[in-house]
């Protein structure tokens, strides 16, 4: 098997097997931010349901301010820097304000991710913000609320939420980045932990050298493709067909040899088998 070898900063050539991502990593700290169900989200003056990974926050008519509170996996600490993103849509024309915030489970002030006054009906808003925690106490929570003139108007009103996402920038060593830079670095929602390195792995398939049926033998091959007897050298008895305009990576582990020559032969009208 050909080992993975980095070429430059963006490409790796070879067979992909048991690849492990190492280096700086970032974790989405929001629990169930892609809404497989309503777990880890608590309704207030609302009912919660899920449709195709979209959370529906439906006003129950007990308050003018239906909301949902989401849990995260981190505790609030003064000066901790976090980045939060979410997609929210209001499906009615009566909403006076949409609030997207973070808070501590045990008290302290709320921090605004976004306050959208008179949100446009059925417009999907994508909000993101970099925030520094101050006096928040307890576990960090996500707070989403849509506000109406009264409880009667709020009854049955729906806010749709998708892909709520947050990263502890301090823990990930990313706190010097801006909100826009974080948004560019993490353009898509993900669950769990992800590498922050920009590395693209390219698989080019199996090892082309058949170690079973193409074992090395004594001898050499001239630049003209002529096989010659030479007890001091070895060669592969079979040719490996290659394609034009294709990059091939060759790795050889030497034992008792100091030089490896790769012979490329061009024949017409067709390459030799």
KOLRO-210959 format. One line per field, with one value per residue (C-alpha): z, x, y; residue number from 1. Coordinates in steps of 0.02 Angstrom, whole numbers, plus 50000, padded with zeros to 5 digits. Example, Ala and Ser with C-alpha at 12.3 -4.5 7.8 and 13.67 -1.06 7.14 Angstrom:
# residues 2
z <- c(50390;50357) .
x <- c(50615;50684) .
y <- c(49775;49947) .
n <- c(1;2) .
END
This chain:
# residues 273
z <- c(50000;49959;50113;50117;50082;50087;49930;49971;50085;49998;49916;49975;49849;49881;49948;50090;50237;50421;50401;50565;50577;50694;50744;50795;50808;50844;50921;50890;51070;51031;51077;50938;50835;50678;50759;50739;50869;51006;51135;51227;51181;51307;51259;51350;51301;51149;51086;50993;50844;50708;50521;50406;50532;50558;50733;50739;50888;50892;51009;51135;51174;51357;51323;51188;51185;51131;51142;51147;51250;51185;51285;51249;51316;51396;51555;51557;51604;51607;51449;51359;51174;51075;50898;50862;50700;50660;50526;50577;50480;50541;50445;50482;50458;50639;50725;50802;50846;50831;50967;50950;51106;51225;51413;51570;51639;51816;51782;51721;51571;51395;51249;51080;50927;50831;50862;50705;50718;50612;50522;50344;50328;50262;50242;50303;50409;50437;50592;50662;50795;50898;51082;51242;51399;51547;51697;51633;51762;51737;51572;51413;51328;51160;51172;51024;51045;50928;51003;50966;51021;51137;51181;51065;50915;50968;50978;50833;50765;50707;50701;50604;50659;50570;50598;50763;50782;50911;50939;51096;51009;51164;51184;50997;50993;50867;50973;50866;50715;50671;50652;50463;50466;50572;50453;50308;50402;50449;50306;50344;50499;50574;50728;50850;50819;50659;50609;50583;50457;50274;50205;50053;50035;49861;49837;49678;49707;49735;49729;49545;49586;49602;49735;49715;49526;49482;49603;49569;49478;49436;49282;49212;49072;48955;48908;48746;48840;48811;48951;49001;49121;49269;49433;49524;49485;49492;49390;49384;49248;49198;49139;49226;49106;49145;49078;49005;49104;49265;49424;49498;49666;49689;49859;49879;50039;50000;50084;50014;49867;49854;49691;49608;49424;49355;49169;49068;48894;48757;48616;48461;48415;48585;48747;48779;48899) .
x <- c(50000;50064;50078;49993;50123;50083;50119;50123;49982;49824;49844;49884;49911;49895;49775;49667;49664;49628;49656;49662;49641;49766;49815;49700;49518;49352;49194;49014;48958;48771;48679;48563;48585;48530;48366;48354;48217;48175;48297;48405;48282;48153;47994;47924;47750;47768;47768;47915;47913;48035;48011;48156;48287;48196;48138;47964;47932;47743;47663;47544;47445;47503;47623;47663;47842;47857;48035;48150;48308;48447;48585;48771;48917;49015;49002;49006;49172;49213;49309;49274;49251;49120;49053;48871;48775;48596;48462;48290;48130;47967;47818;47695;47681;47632;47800;47866;48040;48151;48281;48431;48541;48650;48630;48686;48574;48590;48580;48674;48638;48595;48711;48635;48679;48543;48385;48281;48139;47983;48061;48001;47879;47959;48132;48271;48391;48568;48640;48815;48913;49072;49035;49138;49055;49043;48929;48838;48824;48805;48796;48792;48622;48550;48396;48275;48117;47988;47884;47706;47587;47493;47471;47321;47425;47567;47451;47494;47632;47784;47971;48077;48256;48397;48579;48616;48803;48927;49114;49212;49342;49450;49464;49497;49632;49531;49486;49589;49477;49331;49152;49167;49328;49245;49097;49217;49316;49160;49037;48936;48855;48941;48918;49056;49237;49322;49500;49531;49670;49631;49686;49611;49641;49635;49622;49694;49647;49744;49930;49970;50121;50069;50185;50118;50124;50257;50397;50567;50696;50880;50916;50891;50801;50890;50819;50762;50660;50781;50795;50973;51049;51132;51158;51193;51023;50840;50686;50501;50462;50299;50263;50136;50022;50008;49899;49955;49928;49914;50016;50089;50175;50311;50376;50511;50584;50765;50863;51037;51012;51064;50979;50811;50785;50610;50604;50462;50439;50335;50283;50178;50042;50003;50100;50177;50078) .
y <- c(50000;50174;50283;50452;50586;50773;50871;51056;51109;51053;50883;50709;50571;50385;50258;50321;50200;50235;50422;50517;50706;50786;50962;51104;51054;51139;51066;51114;51140;51149;50989;50930;51088;50997;50942;50755;50778;50904;50835;50963;51102;51167;51263;51413;51475;51363;51185;51109;50992;50941;50920;50874;50936;51100;51148;51227;51341;51363;51489;51410;51569;51578;51723;51848;51784;51600;51536;51385;51362;51250;51166;51169;51067;51211;51313;51502;51581;51767;51819;51655;51695;51601;51609;51566;51543;51493;51501;51565;51598;51677;51608;51749;51937;51978;51955;52115;52053;51900;51875;51759;51761;51664;51659;51567;51431;51502;51688;51840;51949;51891;51925;51967;51866;51959;52060;52069;52195;52157;52008;51979;51835;51674;51752;51639;51741;51677;51759;51741;51834;51828;51857;51874;51807;51926;51891;51736;51596;51408;51314;51416;51409;51462;51573;51595;51697;51773;51915;51976;52112;51993;51810;51792;51847;51732;51581;51465;51578;51480;51512;51387;51356;51264;51219;51306;51302;51368;51353;51392;51500;51512;51323;51301;51436;51537;51689;51809;51778;51891;51831;51841;51740;51607;51602;51575;51443;51345;51372;51214;51143;50991;50885;50840;50887;50941;50988;51173;51136;51164;50996;50910;50724;50652;50464;50392;50211;50052;50021;49991;49884;49702;49635;49457;49433;49560;49517;49594;49489;49507;49612;49786;49877;49999;50168;50087;49958;49814;49688;49643;49519;49605;49514;49677;49752;49705;49747;49712;49584;49666;49842;49952;50042;50228;50367;50535;50696;50597;50621;50462;50450;50318;50265;50132;50063;50016;49877;49848;49967;50149;50200;50175;50215;50238;50201;50279;50208;50288;50172;50197;50165;50087;50060;49890;49780) .
n <- c(1;2;3;4;5;6;7;8;9;10;11;12;13;14;15;16;17;18;19;20;21;22;23;24;25;26;27;28;29;30;31;32;33;34;35;36;37;38;39;40;41;42;43;44;45;46;47;48;49;50;51;52;53;54;55;56;57;58;59;60;61;62;63;64;65;66;67;68;69;70;71;72;73;74;75;76;77;78;79;80;81;82;83;84;85;86;87;88;89;90;91;92;93;94;95;96;97;98;99;100;101;102;103;104;105;106;107;108;109;110;111;112;113;114;115;116;117;118;119;120;121;122;123;124;125;126;127;128;129;130;131;132;133;134;135;136;137;138;139;140;141;142;143;144;145;146;147;148;149;150;151;152;153;154;155;156;157;158;159;160;161;162;163;164;165;166;167;168;169;170;171;172;173;174;175;176;177;178;179;180;181;182;183;184;185;186;187;188;189;190;191;192;193;194;195;196;197;198;199;200;201;202;203;204;205;206;207;208;209;210;211;212;213;214;215;216;217;218;219;220;221;222;223;224;225;226;227;228;229;230;231;232;233;234;235;236;237;238;239;240;241;242;243;244;245;246;247;248;249;250;251;252;253;254;255;256;257;258;259;260;261;262;263;264;265;266;267;268;269;270;271;272;273) .
END
